[in-house]
Amino acid sequence: MLKANLVSKIITENDDNFSLEGMIEPTFYNFSDNDVEVLYSVIKPGGKFFAGVVNMVMMNKVPIIFKGSKAAKRKLIVYYGSPIIECE
């Protein structure tokens, strides 16, 4: 069994290769004024996207694209587990 801390990252810019490496069950929440695409899935303002695999540590990268004007509020937060130790 893994032990983990709950952590988050704030994303405010497009990223063609956002790393999920080391994340457990990452979930993206859109606090932006406009839609955001994560791995080609559209997240509406106030919406969320579960991007992980249950009980697995992610190792890949995903594209993140903010839609709408650059002057609009851009805020996407990913919450995830960060493994700290393996235990019996």
Backbone as XML, in Angstrom:
<?xml version="1.0"?>
<chain id="A" units="angstrom">
  <residue number="1" name="MET">
    <atom name="N" x="0.846" y="-1.173" z="0.000"/>
    <atom name="CA" x="0.000" y="0.000" z="0.000"/>
    <atom name="C" x="0.896" y="1.242" z="0.000"/>
  </residue>
  <residue number="2" name="LEU">
    <atom name="N" x="0.492" y="2.258" z="-0.758"/>
    <atom name="CA" x="1.214" y="3.520" z="-0.792"/>
    <atom name="C" x="0.649" y="4.485" z="0.234"/>
  </residue>
  <residue number="3" name="LYS">
    <atom name="N" x="1.518" y="5.303" z="0.785"/>
    <atom name="CA" x="1.088" y="6.443" z="1.582"/>
    <atom name="C" x="1.352" y="7.665" z="0.722"/>
  </residue>
  <residue number="4" name="ALA">
    <atom name="N" x="0.492" y="8.690" z="0.862"/>
    <atom name="CA" x="0.640" y="9.874" z="0.022"/>
    <atom name="C" x="0.195" y="11.124" z="0.753"/>
  </residue>
  <residue number="5" name="ASN">
    <atom name="N" x="0.708" y="12.246" z="0.280"/>
    <atom name="CA" x="0.237" y="13.556" z="0.714"/>
    <atom name="C" x="-0.662" y="14.109" z="-0.370"/>
  </residue>
  <residue number="6" name="LEU">
    <atom name="N" x="-1.706" y="14.846" z="0.006"/>
    <atom name="CA" x="-2.541" y="15.538" z="-0.955"/>
    <atom name="C" x="-1.890" y="16.883" z="-1.247"/>
  </residue>
  <residue number="7" name="VAL">
    <atom name="N" x="-1.618" y="17.134" z="-2.521"/>
    <atom name="CA" x="-0.976" y="18.379" z="-2.932"/>
    <atom name="C" x="-1.695" y="18.953" z="-4.151"/>
  </residue>
  <residue number="8" name="SER">
    <atom name="N" x="-1.301" y="20.146" z="-4.563"/>
    <atom name="CA" x="-1.921" y="20.769" z="-5.729"/>
    <atom name="C" x="-0.907" y="21.607" z="-6.487"/>
  </residue>
  <residue number="9" name="LYS">
    <atom name="N" x="-1.240" y="21.890" z="-7.748"/>
    <atom name="CA" x="-0.459" y="22.797" z="-8.588"/>
    <atom name="C" x="-1.444" y="23.714" z="-9.288"/>
  </residue>
  <residue number="10" name="ILE">
    <atom name="N" x="-1.077" y="24.995" z="-9.406"/>
    <atom name="CA" x="-1.885" y="25.959" z="-10.138"/>
    <atom name="C" x="-1.263" y="26.144" z="-11.520"/>
  </residue>
  <residue number="11" name="ILE">
    <atom name="N" x="-2.094" y="26.052" z="-12.554"/>
    <atom name="CA" x="-1.647" y="26.186" z="-13.939"/>
    <atom name="C" x="-2.333" y="27.410" z="-14.534"/>
  </residue>
  <residue number="12" name="THR">
    <atom name="N" x="-1.568" y="28.312" z="-15.138"/>
    <atom name="CA" x="-2.139" y="29.534" z="-15.701"/>
    <atom name="C" x="-1.734" y="29.761" z="-17.164"/>
  </residue>
  <residue number="13" name="GLU">
    <atom name="N" x="-0.951" y="28.849" z="-17.735"/>
    <atom name="CA" x="-0.490" y="28.982" z="-19.117"/>
    <atom name="C" x="-0.671" y="27.667" z="-19.867"/>
  </residue>
  <residue number="14" name="ASN">
    <atom name="N" x="-0.795" y="27.756" z="-21.188"/>
    <atom name="CA" x="-0.837" y="26.554" z="-22.013"/>
    <atom name="C" x="0.442" y="25.752" z="-21.796"/>
  </residue>
  <residue number="15" name="ASP">
    <atom name="N" x="0.312" y="24.436" z="-21.890"/>
    <atom name="CA" x="1.475" y="23.561" z="-21.729"/>
    <atom name="C" x="1.249" y="22.319" z="-22.585"/>
  </residue>
  <residue number="16" name="ASP">
    <atom name="N" x="2.046" y="22.160" z="-23.629"/>
    <atom name="CA" x="1.897" y="21.013" z="-24.536"/>
    <atom name="C" x="2.297" y="19.698" z="-23.889"/>
  </residue>
  <residue number="17" name="ASN">
    <atom name="N" x="3.093" y="19.755" z="-22.814"/>
    <atom name="CA" x="3.616" y="18.549" z="-22.182"/>
    <atom name="C" x="3.589" y="18.659" z="-20.657"/>
  </residue>
  <residue number="18" name="PHE">
    <atom name="N" x="2.407" y="18.898" z="-20.092"/>
    <atom name="CA" x="2.291" y="18.994" z="-18.639"/>
    <atom name="C" x="2.521" y="17.611" z="-18.033"/>
  </residue>
  <residue number="19" name="SER">
    <atom name="N" x="3.480" y="17.506" z="-17.150"/>
    <atom name="CA" x="3.856" y="16.212" z="-16.590"/>
    <atom name="C" x="2.926" y="15.777" z="-15.457"/>
  </residue>
  <residue number="20" name="LEU">
    <atom name="N" x="2.430" y="14.552" z="-15.567"/>
    <atom name="CA" x="1.654" y="13.918" z="-14.503"/>
    <atom name="C" x="2.537" y="12.959" z="-13.702"/>
  </residue>
  <residue number="21" name="GLU">
    <atom name="N" x="3.818" y="12.918" z="-14.031"/>
    <atom name="CA" x="4.732" y="11.958" z="-13.418"/>
    <atom name="C" x="4.700" y="12.035" z="-11.889"/>
  </residue>
  <residue number="22" name="GLY">
    <atom name="N" x="4.471" y="10.894" z="-11.264"/>
    <atom name="CA" x="4.453" y="10.791" z="-9.818"/>
    <atom name="C" x="3.110" y="11.118" z="-9.178"/>
  </residue>
  <residue number="23" name="MET">
    <atom name="N" x="2.130" y="11.529" z="-9.971"/>
    <atom name="CA" x="0.815" y="11.896" z="-9.424"/>
    <atom name="C" x="-0.086" y="10.676" z="-9.279"/>
  </residue>
  <residue number="24" name="ILE">
    <atom name="N" x="-0.824" y="10.630" z="-8.171"/>
    <atom name="CA" x="-1.830" y="9.586" z="-7.957"/>
    <atom name="C" x="-3.200" y="10.225" z="-8.113"/>
  </residue>
  <residue number="25" name="GLU">
    <atom name="N" x="-3.993" y="9.706" z="-9.036"/>
    <atom name="CA" x="-5.376" y="10.131" z="-9.293"/>
    <atom name="C" x="-5.511" y="11.653" z="-9.442"/>
  </residue>
  <residue number="26" name="PRO">
    <atom name="N" x="-4.774" y="12.269" z="-10.375"/>
    <atom name="CA" x="-4.882" y="13.716" z="-10.571"/>
    <atom name="C" x="-6.273" y="14.120" z="-11.052"/>
  </residue>
  <residue number="27" name="THR">
    <atom name="N" x="-6.801" y="15.197" z="-10.479"/>
    <atom name="CA" x="-8.094" y="15.737" z="-10.876"/>
    <atom name="C" x="-7.927" y="17.230" z="-11.104"/>
  </residue>
  <residue number="28" name="PHE">
    <atom name="N" x="-8.328" y="17.693" z="-12.297"/>
    <atom name="CA" x="-8.203" y="19.088" z="-12.693"/>
    <atom name="C" x="-9.517" y="19.820" z="-12.452"/>
  </residue>
  <residue number="29" name="TYR">
    <atom name="N" x="-9.445" y="21.004" z="-11.831"/>
    <atom name="CA" x="-10.603" y="21.865" z="-11.588"/>
    <atom name="C" x="-10.388" y="23.181" z="-12.325"/>
  </residue>
  <residue number="30" name="ASN">
    <atom name="N" x="-11.388" y="23.594" z="-13.109"/>
    <atom name="CA" x="-11.275" y="24.805" z="-13.904"/>
    <atom name="C" x="-11.878" y="26.002" z="-13.164"/>
  </residue>
  <residue number="31" name="PHE">
    <atom name="N" x="-11.014" y="26.920" z="-12.725"/>
    <atom name="CA" x="-11.433" y="28.166" z="-12.081"/>
    <atom name="C" x="-11.284" y="29.344" z="-13.047"/>
  </residue>
  <residue number="32" name="SER">
    <atom name="N" x="-11.145" y="29.046" z="-14.344"/>
    <atom name="CA" x="-10.959" y="30.063" z="-15.381"/>
    <atom name="C" x="-12.294" y="30.661" z="-15.807"/>
  </residue>
  <residue number="33" name="ASP">
    <atom name="N" x="-12.200" y="31.750" z="-16.601"/>
    <atom name="CA" x="-13.395" y="32.358" z="-17.184"/>
    <atom name="C" x="-13.891" y="31.574" z="-18.398"/>
  </residue>
  <residue number="34" name="ASN">
    <atom name="N" x="-13.001" y="30.797" z="-19.022"/>
    <atom name="CA" x="-13.340" y="30.070" z="-20.245"/>
    <atom name="C" x="-13.005" y="28.584" z="-20.113"/>
  </residue>
  <residue number="35" name="ASP">
    <atom name="N" x="-13.356" y="27.839" z="-21.157"/>
    <atom name="CA" x="-13.055" y="26.407" z="-21.197"/>
    <atom name="C" x="-11.545" y="26.171" z="-21.185"/>
  </residue>
  <residue number="36" name="VAL">
    <atom name="N" x="-11.159" y="24.983" z="-20.685"/>
    <atom name="CA" x="-9.772" y="24.523" z="-20.741"/>
    <atom name="C" x="-9.809" y="23.091" z="-21.274"/>
  </residue>
  <residue number="37" name="GLU">
    <atom name="N" x="-8.894" y="22.762" z="-22.175"/>
    <atom name="CA" x="-8.761" y="21.389" z="-22.666"/>
    <atom name="C" x="-7.598" y="20.714" z="-21.962"/>
  </residue>
  <residue number="38" name="VAL">
    <atom name="N" x="-7.855" y="19.536" z="-21.411"/>
    <atom name="CA" x="-6.811" y="18.706" z="-20.821"/>
    <atom name="C" x="-6.911" y="17.350" z="-21.498"/>
  </residue>
  <residue number="39" name="LEU">
    <atom name="N" x="-5.852" y="16.938" z="-22.161"/>
    <atom name="CA" x="-5.834" y="15.670" z="-22.900"/>
    <atom name="C" x="-7.035" y="15.585" z="-23.841"/>
  </residue>
  <residue number="40" name="TYR">
    <atom name="N" x="-7.330" y="16.712" z="-24.523"/>
    <atom name="CA" x="-8.383" y="16.821" z="-25.531"/>
    <atom name="C" x="-9.795" y="16.715" z="-24.954"/>
  </residue>
  <residue number="41" name="SER">
    <atom name="N" x="-9.927" y="16.787" z="-23.639"/>
    <atom name="CA" x="-11.235" y="16.811" z="-22.983"/>
    <atom name="C" x="-11.505" y="18.233" z="-22.510"/>
  </residue>
  <residue number="42" name="VAL">
    <atom name="N" x="-12.689" y="18.760" z="-22.842"/>
    <atom name="CA" x="-13.034" y="20.133" z="-22.484"/>
    <atom name="C" x="-13.582" y="20.173" z="-21.061"/>
  </residue>
  <residue number="43" name="ILE">
    <atom name="N" x="-13.007" y="21.101" z="-20.264"/>
    <atom name="CA" x="-13.495" y="21.338" z="-18.911"/>
    <atom name="C" x="-14.125" y="22.730" z="-18.906"/>
  </residue>
  <residue number="44" name="LYS">
    <atom name="N" x="-15.408" y="22.799" z="-18.637"/>
    <atom name="CA" x="-16.123" y="24.066" z="-18.565"/>
    <atom name="C" x="-15.732" y="24.805" z="-17.279"/>
  </residue>
  <residue number="45" name="PRO">
    <atom name="N" x="-15.905" y="26.132" z="-17.239"/>
    <atom name="CA" x="-15.660" y="26.870" z="-15.997"/>
    <atom name="C" x="-16.483" y="26.268" z="-14.850"/>
  </residue>
  <residue number="46" name="GLY">
    <atom name="N" x="-15.832" y="26.008" z="-13.734"/>
    <atom name="CA" x="-16.492" y="25.379" z="-12.593"/>
    <atom name="C" x="-16.514" y="23.865" z="-12.659"/>
  </residue>
  <residue number="47" name="GLY">
    <atom name="N" x="-16.024" y="23.297" z="-13.768"/>
    <atom name="CA" x="-16.042" y="21.850" z="-13.950"/>
    <atom name="C" x="-14.743" y="21.192" z="-13.524"/>
  </residue>
  <residue number="48" name="LYS">
    <atom name="N" x="-14.739" y="19.854" z="-13.598"/>
    <atom name="CA" x="-13.544" y="19.097" z="-13.232"/>
    <atom name="C" x="-13.337" y="17.950" z="-14.206"/>
  </residue>
  <residue number="49" name="PHE">
    <atom name="N" x="-12.108" y="17.432" z="-14.224"/>
    <atom name="CA" x="-11.740" y="16.309" z="-15.082"/>
    <atom name="C" x="-10.816" y="15.392" z="-14.303"/>
  </residue>
  <residue number="50" name="PHE">
    <atom name="N" x="-11.253" y="14.158" z="-14.111"/>
    <atom name="CA" x="-10.439" y="13.146" z="-13.441"/>
    <atom name="C" x="-9.516" y="12.526" z="-14.484"/>
  </residue>
  <residue number="51" name="ALA">
    <atom name="N" x="-8.208" y="12.702" z="-14.327"/>
    <atom name="CA" x="-7.252" y="12.282" z="-15.349"/>
    <atom name="C" x="-6.389" y="11.108" z="-14.931"/>
  </residue>
  <residue number="52" name="GLY">
    <atom name="N" x="-6.700" y="10.469" z="-13.832"/>
    <atom name="CA" x="-5.839" y="9.407" z="-13.334"/>
    <atom name="C" x="-6.423" y="8.021" z="-13.491"/>
  </residue>
  <residue number="53" name="VAL">
    <atom name="N" x="-5.651" y="7.071" z="-13.051"/>
    <atom name="CA" x="-6.058" y="5.673" z="-12.973"/>
    <atom name="C" x="-6.042" y="5.328" z="-11.489"/>
  </residue>
  <residue number="54" name="VAL">
    <atom name="N" x="-7.129" y="4.770" z="-10.993"/>
    <atom name="CA" x="-7.268" y="4.498" z="-9.557"/>
    <atom name="C" x="-6.123" y="3.629" z="-9.053"/>
  </residue>
  <residue number="55" name="ASN">
    <atom name="N" x="-5.520" y="4.062" z="-7.941"/>
    <atom name="CA" x="-4.442" y="3.338" z="-7.263"/>
    <atom name="C" x="-3.174" y="3.161" z="-8.098"/>
  </residue>
  <residue number="56" name="MET">
    <atom name="N" x="-2.977" y="4.014" z="-9.089"/>
    <atom name="CA" x="-1.780" y="3.935" z="-9.925"/>
    <atom name="C" x="-1.060" y="5.278" z="-9.927"/>
  </residue>
  <residue number="57" name="VAL">
    <atom name="N" x="0.260" y="5.246" z="-9.992"/>
    <atom name="CA" x="1.071" y="6.449" z="-10.100"/>
    <atom name="C" x="1.252" y="6.758" z="-11.586"/>
  </residue>
  <residue number="58" name="MET">
    <atom name="N" x="0.886" y="7.964" z="-11.982"/>
    <atom name="CA" x="0.948" y="8.348" z="-13.388"/>
    <atom name="C" x="2.393" y="8.628" z="-13.810"/>
  </residue>
  <residue number="59" name="MET">
    <atom name="N" x="2.686" y="8.417" z="-15.103"/>
    <atom name="CA" x="4.043" y="8.598" z="-15.613"/>
    <atom name="C" x="4.071" y="9.409" z="-16.919"/>
  </residue>
  <residue number="60" name="ASN">
    <atom name="N" x="2.938" y="9.832" z="-17.441"/>
    <atom name="CA" x="2.896" y="10.469" z="-18.760"/>
    <atom name="C" x="2.743" y="11.986" z="-18.683"/>
  </residue>
  <residue number="61" name="LYS">
    <atom name="N" x="2.682" y="12.607" z="-19.865"/>
    <atom name="CA" x="2.463" y="14.042" z="-20.010"/>
    <atom name="C" x="1.184" y="14.251" z="-20.811"/>
  </residue>
  <residue number="62" name="VAL">
    <atom name="N" x="0.506" y="15.386" z="-20.556"/>
    <atom name="CA" x="-0.733" y="15.706" z="-21.263"/>
    <atom name="C" x="-0.702" y="17.160" z="-21.731"/>
  </residue>
  <residue number="63" name="PRO">
    <atom name="N" x="-1.409" y="17.455" z="-22.838"/>
    <atom name="CA" x="-1.505" y="18.850" z="-23.275"/>
    <atom name="C" x="-2.599" y="19.580" z="-22.496"/>
  </residue>
  <residue number="64" name="ILE">
    <atom name="N" x="-2.332" y="20.867" z="-22.180"/>
    <atom name="CA" x="-3.305" y="21.738" z="-21.528"/>
    <atom name="C" x="-3.420" y="23.001" z="-22.378"/>
  </residue>
  <residue number="65" name="ILE">
    <atom name="N" x="-4.668" y="23.324" z="-22.794"/>
    <atom name="CA" x="-4.900" y="24.489" z="-23.651"/>
    <atom name="C" x="-6.041" y="25.318" z="-23.072"/>
  </residue>
  <residue number="66" name="PHE">
    <atom name="N" x="-5.742" y="26.583" z="-22.758"/>
    <atom name="CA" x="-6.770" y="27.523" z="-22.304"/>
    <atom name="C" x="-7.451" y="28.123" z="-23.530"/>
  </residue>
  <residue number="67" name="LYS">
    <atom name="N" x="-8.767" y="28.144" z="-23.531"/>
    <atom name="CA" x="-9.543" y="28.721" z="-24.627"/>
    <atom name="C" x="-9.902" y="30.159" z="-24.293"/>
  </residue>
  <residue number="68" name="GLY">
    <atom name="N" x="-10.278" y="30.928" z="-25.301"/>
    <atom name="CA" x="-10.712" y="32.305" z="-25.091"/>
    <atom name="C" x="-9.549" y="33.283" z="-25.052"/>
  </residue>
  <residue number="69" name="SER">
    <atom name="N" x="-9.858" y="34.495" z="-24.678"/>
    <atom name="CA" x="-8.917" y="35.603" z="-24.665"/>
    <atom name="C" x="-7.817" y="35.414" z="-23.621"/>
  </residue>
  <residue number="70" name="LYS">
    <atom name="N" x="-6.604" y="35.847" z="-23.962"/>
    <atom name="CA" x="-5.500" y="35.798" z="-22.997"/>
    <atom name="C" x="-5.726" y="36.775" z="-21.851"/>
  </residue>
  <residue number="71" name="ALA">
    <atom name="N" x="-6.607" y="37.766" z="-22.068"/>
    <atom name="CA" x="-6.913" y="38.747" z="-21.022"/>
    <atom name="C" x="-7.851" y="38.163" z="-19.964"/>
  </residue>
  <residue number="72" name="ALA">
    <atom name="N" x="-8.524" y="37.067" z="-20.299"/>
    <atom name="CA" x="-9.466" y="36.435" z="-19.366"/>
    <atom name="C" x="-8.697" y="35.722" z="-18.247"/>
  </residue>
  <residue number="73" name="LYS">
    <atom name="N" x="-9.389" y="35.511" z="-17.139"/>
    <atom name="CA" x="-8.787" y="34.795" z="-16.004"/>
    <atom name="C" x="-8.450" y="33.363" z="-16.425"/>
  </residue>
  <residue number="74" name="ARG">
    <atom name="N" x="-7.209" y="32.941" z="-16.155"/>
    <atom name="CA" x="-6.749" y="31.584" z="-16.459"/>
    <atom name="C" x="-6.271" y="30.940" z="-15.168"/>
  </residue>
  <residue number="75" name="LYS">
    <atom name="N" x="-7.022" y="29.968" z="-14.700"/>
    <atom name="CA" x="-6.621" y="29.280" z="-13.465"/>
    <atom name="C" x="-7.187" y="27.863" z="-13.479"/>
  </residue>
  <residue number="76" name="LEU">
    <atom name="N" x="-6.292" y="26.914" z="-13.589"/>
    <atom name="CA" x="-6.617" y="25.494" z="-13.546"/>
    <atom name="C" x="-5.814" y="24.912" z="-12.394"/>
  </residue>
  <residue number="77" name="ILE">
    <atom name="N" x="-6.475" y="24.191" z="-11.502"/>
    <atom name="CA" x="-5.766" y="23.585" z="-10.377"/>
    <atom name="C" x="-5.869" y="22.072" z="-10.494"/>
  </residue>
  <residue number="78" name="VAL">
    <atom name="N" x="-4.736" y="21.398" z="-10.360"/>
    <atom name="CA" x="-4.733" y="19.941" z="-10.323"/>
    <atom name="C" x="-4.413" y="19.513" z="-8.886"/>
  </residue>
  <residue number="79" name="TYR">
    <atom name="N" x="-5.298" y="18.695" z="-8.331"/>
    <atom name="CA" x="-5.104" y="18.096" z="-7.008"/>
    <atom name="C" x="-4.741" y="16.636" z="-7.227"/>
  </residue>
  <residue number="80" name="TYR">
    <atom name="N" x="-3.792" y="16.127" z="-6.430"/>
    <atom name="CA" x="-3.346" y="14.751" z="-6.624"/>
    <atom name="C" x="-2.642" y="14.242" z="-5.376"/>
  </residue>
  <residue number="81" name="GLY">
    <atom name="N" x="-2.519" y="12.936" z="-5.304"/>
    <atom name="CA" x="-1.725" y="12.326" z="-4.257"/>
    <atom name="C" x="-0.279" y="12.244" z="-4.694"/>
  </residue>
  <residue number="82" name="SER">
    <atom name="N" x="0.624" y="12.551" z="-3.774"/>
    <atom name="CA" x="2.057" y="12.444" z="-4.032"/>
    <atom name="C" x="2.610" y="11.357" z="-3.113"/>
  </residue>
  <residue number="83" name="PRO">
    <atom name="N" x="3.064" y="10.239" z="-3.685"/>
    <atom name="CA" x="3.519" y="9.128" z="-2.849"/>
    <atom name="C" x="4.705" y="9.503" z="-1.974"/>
  </residue>
  <residue number="84" name="ILE">
    <atom name="N" x="4.684" y="9.005" z="-0.731"/>
    <atom name="CA" x="5.799" y="9.292" z="0.173"/>
    <atom name="C" x="6.535" y="8.032" z="0.614"/>
  </residue>
  <residue number="85" name="ILE">
    <atom name="N" x="5.847" y="6.894" z="0.652"/>
    <atom name="CA" x="6.519" y="5.672" z="1.123"/>
    <atom name="C" x="5.664" y="4.459" z="0.771"/>
  </residue>
  <residue number="86" name="GLU">
    <atom name="N" x="6.315" y="3.350" z="0.530"/>
    <atom name="CA" x="5.591" y="2.081" z="0.388"/>
    <atom name="C" x="5.592" y="1.392" z="1.733"/>
  </residue>
  <residue number="87" name="CYS">
    <atom name="N" x="4.460" y="0.808" z="2.095"/>
    <atom name="CA" x="4.391" y="0.116" z="3.368"/>
    <atom name="C" x="3.667" y="-1.217" z="3.185"/>
  </residue>
  <residue number="88" name="GLU">
    <atom name="N" x="3.746" y="-2.054" z="4.168"/>
    <atom name="CA" x="3.131" y="-3.396" z="4.080"/>
    <atom name="C" x="1.663" y="-3.356" z="4.420"/>
  </residue>
</chain>
